[in-house]
Every structure is written in structure tokens, then in C-alpha cells.
């Protein structure tokens, strides 16, 4: 691994700390290294200052100047004036000597930072860790490319694909550690949703470990008082039309949405062919009869299958956690 790659990987790791906090913007991390090779500042975007500005302020708070320093960014510094000035301008004014970034900005509104930096005499090298940066920022990149948030379905099932017993009882299928993992995972999403059936039957809180995503209940049924009324509350979308649901989420600027509902909502999303990822928790148990995790009308032809490809696999205290990407959406 090269010197530049090491700092860029760290910038990508920093960026991921901002997951669930930056929409409609991307996650970005930045590392500043002085001419002696010492890391003097680092930061990530979490809804306020952009990562480069956070890193500059971090260095300054420690008594370091950044003139002549090298900056490593997970994404090309923006060249767009929005709530904050362009990061390219801020880096030029700070007097940095070099900028390295993992991925060029695919958003035409904000792109052009590399050119602005070069015109100001800053040495720039880009697209040095494209695959790593794309994977990390895949939710926002999906939105830029498709004009909608990246949709992830979460399923917790038994070995035989059951999510509940025949009488509807479903607590608990996976172990304590897997459920704690799922709670942490929620924080990486901008929004989370369940159907009215799950909201009434399970009365979930849909909380994250330290902060909550925006919470939604989908369906026309009138709802009783729910645990979801606590804290930030929730919004109900009174519809069964997933196209309408997706438009609402797109209009809100979400980068990522987690569907954590039951088979009805999950199957509706899958049938709409908009599910980009499946996060599957599988317990080492067999329930026999019960509700299946997916309930889509039987395909009449094998060519109608939905294809997903495993991209990550881990074992959590005996339960399996796997991430699948839609096969044609890498």
C-alpha cells in the first residue's frame, strides 16, 4: 500500500462516520499531513462544515498551520457555493500544496474542484481509490445516478426463511448481538420504514444505537398510539403504491432508506424492482411452519427471478449477516 493510499483509506473511514447525517450531500472525509509527514488534522462531514473545513479547523485548534500541507479527501473537493463556500476555494486560501482524492465528484453541480485547485497552482491527483470510495458512498452515488435514494431491505429470518410463527409472533429470531448490530446499522440510513401491519403487531421503536433515522409507517390503516410516537415521532404515508413512497423519499432528498417491515412491505418493494441491497440476518434455527420472509406471487418463468449477489459476509455470535447487491447494480 502506498503512502497516499494509506491516508485516503483513512479519509474514507472517516467519511463513513457521517453516514445518516449528511443528506442530501455525500459523506466525505479528509486528512491533512504536514511536509514532515505528520497527520495534523482530520475531519468528516456530519451535516455542518464540509470535511476539508473540519480538518483545517482541527489542525488550527492544535496550533498547526496548513500552508504547504497535503490534503487527502475521500471525494474531490467541491467547487459549489451552497450553505458553505466551495471547499476548493477554502483549500486554496489556506495555502495547501497538494490535494489527493479517492473519487471524482459525479455531481455536475459540485464538480470542478480539481481544475480550480490546479489553476491556483495546487498539485492534484485524483481517482486513486475509486472502488473503495464508490462502495463507501454508494447511497449518494445511486441518488446522483438514478434520482432516488438507495433502497435497502433488512430481513431477519430462520434457516428455513421464516420471519414469524404461524400465529404472527416474531420476537426474537436472531440473537442479542445480531439485534444490537442491526440497531447500529440503522444509524447509517437517512430514513427507515415499516408497514402498518408491523407497526401494530410489533410496536417497534426503530431506534438507532445513539441517534434515530427519520421514521415512516406505510399503509392506509388508522394507527393506535405507538412507541414510534416517542422522541422525534414518525410520519405515516397513507398509500400502498410504492412508486408514490419512493417519490416522497426522493423529494425529501434522502440518500438512503432502510425497509425493515414485514413480508408485505418488503415484497412490495422487491416487486417494484427498486431494492438495491438486501441485509440478511439469518439465525441458526428452523421454525417449520410460519410466515416467509418474502411473499411475492409465484413466477411463471425462471427468467423473472430477481438476482442479488453477496458482497459481504460475517458471523455474529453464531448468526449470519450478509449483504447482497442487486446483480446489475454494482
N, C-alpha and C positions, 0 to 999 in steps of 0.2 A: 504494500500500500504506500502510495506517495505521500509526501508531506501535505500537499494540497488536499488530497482525498481524505486524509485523517480529519482535517479541520472542517471540510464540507460535510462529512458524515456526522460530525458533532453538531453542525448547524442544522442538519435535517432532524437529528434527535431533539434539539431544542425546539424546532418548529412544531413537532408533534405535541409538545406541552400545551399548545394553543388550540388543539382540536376541540370543537364545540363552542369556541369563544369568539371566532373571527368573522362569521358570516356577515355580509356577503363576500368578504375578502378571503384570500387564501391564507393558509398557515405559512409562516416564514420564520426562519431562524438565522442569526448572524453571529459571527465570531470575529473579533479584532485581534490581530497579532502585531506586536511592535517589530522594528527592524532587527531586534536581538532574538526574535523567535519566541517571545513570551506572550501568552494569551493575556490581554489586558482588559478585555471587555467582551461580554456576550449578552444575548437577549433574544426574545421571541415575541411575536405579535400575539396579543391577547385581547384585542378589541380596542386598545388605545393607540399609543405610539407604535409605528412600524418597527420591525425587528432591528433594522440598522440604527435607528434613532435610540432605541433602548440600549443597544450595545455601546453606542458612543457615550450616552449618559452614564452607563455602568463604568466605563473606563475613566471618565472625568471624575466620577464620585470617588474613585480610588487614587486620584491625583495624577493620572496619566493624561498626556496629550496624545492625539491620534494623528498628528502630522507625520507623513511618511509611513504610516502603518498599512498593513494589508488587511482587507476585509473579505471574509468568506461567507457567502449567502446561499441559502437553500434554493432561492429563486432570484432571477435577475432583478436588481433594484428597480423600483417603479419609476416611471417618468411622467406621472399623472398627478395633477393637483386636485385633491378632494378635500377631506376633512383635515388632511395634513399636506405640507408641501411635498414635491417629488423627492424620493429618497436619493435619487441620483444627484440632485442639486445639493442636498444636505451633505452628502459624501464629498462632493467637490469643494464645498465651502469649508469642510472640516480639514481638508488638505491631505486626504489619504493618497497613497501612492499606487496601490494595486487593489483590484477587485476580482475575486474569483466567484463564480456562481455555478450551481449544480444544474440548473434548468432555465432556459429562456422563457420569458413570460408569454404564454399563449394568448393572453387577453390583449387584443389590439388597442384597447383604451389605455392600458398602463404600460405597454411595451415601449422600447426605445431607450431604456436606461443605459444599456451598454454603449450605444452610439453617443449619447450625451457625455458619458464619462470619458470615452476615447477622445472626443473633440476637445475636452478640457485637459487632455494630457495624462489622464489616468490609464495605467496599463490594465487591460481587461482580458480575462479568459473565461469563456462560458461553455455550458453544456458538458460539464466534466463528470457528472454523475446523474445522467438523465434517468435511468431506470429506477434508481433509488428515490429520486425526487418525485417522479411520477407516481410511484407506489404510495409514498407518504402523503402526497397532495391530491390523490386520485378523486376525492369527492368534489373539490373545487374544479378540477380539470374536467370532470364529467359535466358539471354545470356550464362551464365555458363552451364545451363542445356541443352539448345537447340542449342547453337552455332549460334544464331542470335539475333538481338535486339528485345526488346519487342515492339510490334506494337499497337499503339492506334489510333483509328478513332475518330475524333471530328465532331459532327453533330449539326447544329443549325436549328431547324425546328419549324413549327407551330403545333398546336394541331392535325391537320389532316395530319401531316407528310410531309408538303411541304417545300422545301428549296428555291424555286423561283417561280415567277409568270409564266404564260404561255409564256410571251414574253422574259423570261430569267432574268428579273430584280429581285434582291435579297437583296438590301440594303434598310432598315435594318429589319431583322426578330426579333431579340432579342433586349432588352433594353440596354441603355448605360452602366449600371452596369454589366450586363452579358457579354457585349463585353469587358469591362475592365478586368473582371475576366478571360476571355479567353486569353487576351493578357498576363496577369501574368502567366497563365498556360503554355504558350508556352516556357517560360524560363526554365521550368523543363525538357525539352526534348533536346536531343543532335541534332536532325535534324527535319525538318518539310518539308512537300512536298505537292504540288498541281499538278493537271494535266494541260496540255497546254490550255484546254478549259477555266478553271477557271482563269489561268494566263492572258489570253487575255481578257476575258469578264469582270472580276472584277479588274484586275490590282492591286492585293493586295501587301502590303509590307511584310507581315508575320513577323512583328517585335514583339519582346517581350517588356515588360514594361521598362526594363533597359538594357537588352542585347538580342542579337538575336541568335536563334539556327542556325545551318547550314541549308541553304535553297536550295530546289531542285524543279525543274519542270520536270514532267514526261510526255513523249509523243514525237512523231516524227515531229509535226508541227514546221515550222520555226517561230520564235518569233520576234515580233517587240521590240522596246525599251520599257522596263518595269520599274515600280517602284522598282522591285527587283534588278535592276542594281545598286541601291544606296548602300552605305556603303560596307558591305563585299561581295555584289553581290550574285550570285546563280550559281548552276550547273544544266545543263539540262541533263537528262538521256533519250536519244532518243530510246525508246522502249515502247512496250505495254505489255511486258512479265513481270509479277510481280515477277516471280521466279528470273529473272535477277536483278530486282530492289532490291530484298531482299539480293541477293549475294553482290551487290555493298555496301549496308549499312553494311552488316556483315563484309566485307573486311576492311571497314573504322573503325571498332571497336566500332561502336555506341552501347550504352546500350539501348537507347530508340528513337523511331521515331514516330512523330505525323503526321497523314494523315489528312489534312484539305482541301481536294479537294472537287469537286462536286460529284454528284451521280455516274459518270462513274468510276472515280478512286476509290472511296470508295467501289463500288460494285465489282470491280476487286479484291481489297484486301480481301473483305469478301468471294468472290467466291474461292479465293486461300486458304481459311481456315487458315490464319495466323494472324488474328486480335485477340489480347489478351484482349484488353479493348475497350469499347465504352464510350466516354464522350459526353453525350447528353444534349444540351441546348434546352429547349422547351418553346416557347413563348405562352402566353395565347390568341392566335389568331387563326382564321380559314380562310384559303385562298381560299378554294374551289378547282378550277382547278389550275394546276401548276405542277411543277416538283417535283417528290417524292424524298425523301432523299436517298432511296436505289432503284436500278433498276437492280434486278437480275432476269433472266428468271424464269418463274413460276416453282415451284417444282411440280413434279407429285405425290409425296408421302410425307405425313407429317413427315416421318422418315428422310427426307432430310433437315429439318429445322436446322438452326444454333441457338444454345441455349446460352444465356447470362444471368447472374444473378446479380441483383442490389447489390452493396456493399456500396454505399454512396448516400445520397440524401440531397439537400439543396434548399432553395428558395432565389433567388437573385432579390429583388425588384419586386416580382410578377412572374418572370420567374423561371423555374425549372432547376436545374442542377443535373444530376445523373451520377454515374459511374457504368458501368457494366463490369464484368469479364466474360470471356469465361467460361462456366459452368464446363468444365472438366479441367480447368487450374487455380486452386486456389493456 
